[in-house]
Amino acid sequence: MSGIGRVVTIGAHILDVLGWPVEEIPPGQGSARLSQIKATAAGTAAGTAVDLAKLGADVVTIGAIGDDLLGDLLTEAMRRHGIDTSGLARKSGVQTSATILPIRPNGERPALHVPGATRFLTPDDVDLDLVAGARAVMIGAPDALGDFTGRGLPDVVAAAKGGGALVAVDVLHPGHASDLDRLAALLGTTDWFLPNAEQLCALTGTLDVYSGIKKILNLGADGVAVTLGADGCLVAWPGNDPVHLRAIPVDVVDTTGCGDAFNAGLITGLLLETGPVDAAALGIACGSLVATGLGSDAGLTGLDQAIDLLRSAAPATARRITSLLPRDQQRSTV
């Protein structure tokens, strides 16, 4: 056993279709040749679920998808990683949430998105016993879940907390300060809020990340980890100044899914009972690896690979994390 155990992800499940490299969109009915086109399971629930499974967690995922071919593809993509997809509710008459991503040579990615079925999740779709039996629950995209955010998530959090689970939250959209009223109760009960810097500042209506962190901690959250792209991340919890961790330089192909991989790495570190800073460092390693390939399921192959990258960038952190693994896994990471 990895020591990670069962993790439930709940929220946005999106099928991404990516093309790389896209230097320009041809005018009219012109065409362009690409090196790669790929379809992946993405979104703050599905993407994080895939990375958690790669890191060794026993993952169950919950969300709403369409009763369509896109939903079939998304479900199969997750099953290939050993994820339990029995919690996915198929919604008739609505398509699976999907995004077309033309990936630029520098890794940037404009997005063409259909919101689809994600917002149609209902309380009746959720098995709270699954939630109560998890070691961690990742709530992905509460800002995109429609009525479920107010009607269903409070029960999810109560079940998770009742079972002693770690609760982490990440948002999907850049957001607006008006969204904070809708999410304040959830964020006030979460263990970790995991936005990027743009999302945090937009949601809190602040001009800098430090003010945004303070505002979220004042709501009652136990911790905030903010990804900063090429600048790494900030980790903060009550009674401590935010800690800045540097990024790990890699050859970037595509930044899609890096935030989801960060979330998976941080959750894995916390479940291995590292401190928040080492857990965030593991998150950075996972996000860096995903950036080296196309799509949210690229680059990262396993926990040993992430630790190996950390060993070159932060040897002491890699040693501390390795020491928390079962003895047979400690040998495999050396």
C-alpha positions in Angstrom: 0.0 0.0 0.0 1.2 3.5 -0.8 0.0 5.0 2.4 -2.2 7.4 0.5 -5.5 5.4 0.7 -8.8 6.4 -0.8 -9.5 9.8 -2.2 -12.8 11.1 -3.6 -12.9 13.8 -6.2 -16.2 15.6 -6.9 -17.0 18.3 -9.3 -16.0 19.3 -12.9 -15.4 16.5 -15.4 -14.4 17.8 -18.8 -13.2 16.2 -21.9 -10.3 18.2 -23.4 -9.4 17.9 -27.0 -6.0 19.4 -27.6 -3.9 20.1 -30.7 -0.2 21.0 -30.7 1.6 23.1 -31.8 -0.9 25.7 -33.1 0.9 28.8 -34.4 -2.2 30.4 -35.9 -5.8 29.5 -36.8 -5.9 29.4 -40.6 -8.4 31.8 -42.2 -11.5 30.7 -44.1 -11.4 27.0 -44.8 -7.6 26.7 -44.6 -5.9 23.9 -42.8 -2.7 23.4 -40.8 -0.8 20.3 -39.9 -0.1 19.5 -36.2 2.3 17.2 -34.5 -0.3 15.8 -32.1 -4.1 15.8 -31.3 -5.2 14.2 -28.0 -8.3 13.7 -25.9 -7.9 13.7 -22.1 -10.0 13.6 -18.9 -9.7 17.1 -17.4 -11.4 19.6 -15.0 -10.6 20.2 -11.4 -12.2 16.9 -10.3 -11.3 14.6 -13.3 -7.9 15.9 -13.9 -6.9 15.8 -10.3 -8.3 12.3 -10.0 -6.1 11.0 -12.8 -3.0 12.5 -11.2 -3.9 11.1 -7.8 -4.3 7.7 -9.3 -0.9 7.9 -10.9 0.6 8.9 -7.5 -0.9 5.7 -6.0 -4.2 6.8 -4.4 -7.3 4.6 -4.6 -9.6 7.2 -6.4 -13.4 7.4 -6.7 -14.7 10.2 -8.7 -18.2 11.9 -8.6 -19.7 14.3 -11.1 -22.2 14.8 -13.9 -21.5 14.0 -17.5 -23.6 13.7 -20.6 -25.2 10.5 -22.0 -23.1 10.9 -25.1 -19.9 9.8 -26.9 -17.9 12.5 -25.1 -19.0 11.0 -21.8 -18.0 7.5 -23.0 -14.5 8.8 -23.9 -14.1 10.7 -20.7 -15.2 7.7 -18.6 -12.9 5.3 -20.5 -9.9 7.7 -20.1 -10.4 7.7 -16.3 -10.9 3.9 -16.1 -7.6 3.3 -17.9 -5.9 4.9 -14.9 -7.8 2.6 -12.5 -10.3 5.2 -11.3 -13.6 4.1 -9.9 -16.1 6.0 -12.1 -19.3 4.5 -10.6 -20.0 8.0 -9.1 -20.4 9.6 -12.5 -24.1 10.5 -13.2 -25.1 10.4 -16.9 -27.4 13.2 -17.7 -29.8 12.7 -20.6 -30.3 15.5 -23.1 -27.2 17.5 -22.2 -23.6 17.1 -23.5 -20.6 16.3 -21.5 -18.6 19.4 -20.6 -15.8 19.8 -23.2 -13.0 22.1 -24.2 -11.1 22.5 -27.4 -7.5 23.7 -26.7 -5.2 24.9 -29.4 -1.8 24.8 -27.7 0.7 27.4 -28.8 4.4 26.5 -29.2 5.2 28.2 -25.9 2.7 26.1 -24.0 -0.1 28.8 -23.7 -3.6 27.7 -24.5 -6.7 29.7 -25.4 -9.8 27.7 -24.6 -13.1 27.1 -26.5 -15.5 25.6 -23.8 -19.0 24.2 -23.5 -20.1 24.2 -19.9 -22.3 21.1 -20.5 -23.4 18.7 -17.8 -21.1 19.7 -14.9 -23.7 22.1 -13.4 -26.4 19.4 -13.4 -25.0 17.4 -10.5 -27.7 16.9 -7.8 -27.6 15.7 -4.2 -29.3 12.4 -5.2 -26.3 11.7 -7.5 -23.9 11.6 -4.5 -23.2 8.6 -2.3 -22.3 10.2 1.0 -21.0 6.9 2.3 -18.3 7.0 -0.3 -17.4 10.4 0.9 -17.4 9.5 4.6 -15.0 6.6 3.9 -12.3 8.7 2.2 -9.0 9.9 3.6 -9.4 13.1 1.5 -12.1 14.7 -0.6 -11.2 17.1 -3.5 -14.0 19.5 -4.4 -13.3 20.7 -7.9 -15.1 23.7 -9.4 -17.7 24.6 -6.8 -18.1 27.8 -8.8 -19.3 25.7 -11.8 -21.7 23.3 -10.0 -24.9 25.5 -10.1 -27.4 24.8 -7.4 -25.4 21.9 -6.0 -22.9 24.3 -4.5 -25.5 25.5 -1.9 -27.7 22.4 -1.8 -25.3 19.5 -2.0 -21.8 20.6 -1.0 -22.6 21.3 2.7 -23.6 17.6 3.1 -20.5 16.5 1.2 -18.3 18.5 3.6 -20.2 17.3 6.6 -19.8 13.6 5.6 -16.1 14.1 4.8 -15.4 15.9 8.1 -17.5 13.3 10.0 -15.2 10.6 8.6 -12.1 12.5 9.4 -11.2 13.3 5.8 -9.0 16.1 4.5 -11.1 18.5 2.4 -9.5 20.5 -0.4 -11.2 22.9 -2.8 -10.2 24.4 -6.1 -12.1 26.6 -8.5 -12.5 26.4 -12.3 -13.1 30.0 -13.5 -11.2 33.2 -13.0 -14.3 34.3 -11.0 -15.4 37.6 -9.5 -15.7 39.1 -6.1 -19.4 38.6 -6.1 -18.7 34.8 -6.2 -17.1 34.9 -2.8 -20.5 35.3 -1.1 -21.6 32.0 -2.7 -18.4 30.2 -1.8 -17.6 31.7 1.6 -19.3 29.1 3.7 -17.5 26.3 1.8 -14.1 28.0 2.0 -14.6 28.6 5.7 -14.9 24.9 6.4 -12.2 23.6 4.0 -8.8 22.4 5.1 -7.0 23.7 1.9 -8.0 26.2 -0.8 -5.9 25.7 -3.9 -6.4 28.5 -6.5 -4.0 30.1 -8.9 -3.1 33.8 -8.3 -5.5 35.2 -10.9 -8.4 33.2 -9.4 -7.5 34.2 -5.8 -7.3 37.9 -6.5 -10.5 37.9 -8.7 -12.5 36.0 -6.1 -11.4 38.1 -3.1 -11.4 41.4 -4.9 -7.8 42.1 -3.9 -4.9 43.5 -5.8 -2.2 41.2 -4.5 -2.0 37.5 -3.6 -1.0 38.2 0.0 -4.2 40.2 0.7 -6.2 37.5 -1.0 -4.6 34.8 1.2 -5.4 36.8 4.3 -9.0 37.2 3.3 -9.5 33.4 2.7 -7.8 32.5 6.0 -10.1 35.0 7.8 -13.0 33.1 6.5 -11.9 30.1 8.5 -9.9 28.0 5.9 -7.0 26.0 7.5 -4.6 26.6 4.6 -4.2 28.2 1.3 -1.7 27.2 -1.5 -1.6 29.5 -4.4 0.1 28.5 -7.7 2.1 31.3 -9.4 3.0 29.6 -12.7 6.6 30.0 -13.5 7.1 31.7 -10.1 6.2 28.6 -8.1 3.7 28.9 -5.3 2.8 30.4 -2.0 1.7 28.3 1.0 0.0 29.8 4.0 -1.8 28.7 7.2 -2.9 30.6 10.3 -0.2 31.9 12.5 2.5 31.8 9.8 3.8 34.1 7.1 3.2 32.7 3.6 6.1 30.6 2.4 7.3 31.0 -1.2 8.5 27.9 -3.1 10.3 28.3 -6.4 9.2 26.6 -9.6 11.3 23.7 -11.0 12.6 24.6 -14.5 11.4 22.2 -17.2 11.0 22.2 -21.0 7.3 23.3 -21.2 5.1 21.8 -23.9 1.7 22.5 -22.5 0.5 24.0 -19.2 -2.9 22.4 -19.3 -3.6 20.5 -16.1 -0.6 21.8 -14.2 -2.9 23.1 -11.4 -4.7 19.8 -11.1 -1.3 18.0 -10.8 -0.2 20.5 -8.2 -3.4 19.7 -6.2 -2.8 16.0 -6.5 0.8 16.3 -5.3 -0.1 18.5 -2.4 -2.9 16.2 -1.3 -0.6 13.2 -1.6 2.0 14.9 0.5 -0.5 15.8 3.2 -1.9 12.2 3.3 1.7 10.9 3.7 1.8 13.3 6.7 4.5 15.7 5.4 4.3 19.3 6.5 2.5 21.8 4.2 5.7 23.2 2.6 7.0 19.7 1.6 3.5 18.8 0.4 3.5 21.9 -1.8 6.9 21.1 -3.1 5.6 17.7 -4.2 2.8 19.5 -5.9 5.2 21.7 -7.8 7.1 18.7 -9.0 3.9 17.0 -10.2 2.8 20.2 -12.0 6.2 20.6 -13.6 6.1 17.1 -15.0 2.7 17.5 -16.5 3.9 20.6 -18.3 6.4 18.5 -20.2 3.7 16.8 -22.3 0.5 17.4 -24.1 -2.7 17.4 -22.0 -3.6 17.0 -18.3 -2.6 13.3 -18.2 0.9 13.8 -19.7 4.3 13.9 -18.2 3.6 12.5 -14.7 3.9 8.7 -14.4 4.2 8.1 -10.7 5.2 9.2 -7.2 8.8 7.8 -7.6 9.2 10.0 -10.7 8.0 13.1 -8.9 10.3 12.5 -5.9 13.2 11.9 -8.3 12.6 15.4 -9.8 12.5 16.8 -6.3 15.7 15.0 -5.5 17.5 17.2 -8.1 15.7 20.4 -7.1 15.2 20.1 -3.4 17.2 17.1 -2.0 16.3 17.5 1.6 12.5 17.7 0.7 12.9 14.5 -1.3 14.6 12.7 1.6 11.8 13.7 4.0 9.0 12.6 1.7 10.8 9.3 0.9 11.2 8.6 4.6 7.4 8.6 5.0 6.8 5.9 2.4 6.5 2.2 3.1 9.9 0.5 3.2 9.5 -1.2 -0.2 8.6 2.1 -1.8 11.5 3.8 -0.3 13.8 1.4 -2.1 12.0 1.9 -5.4 12.5 5.7 -5.3 16.2 5.5 -4.8 
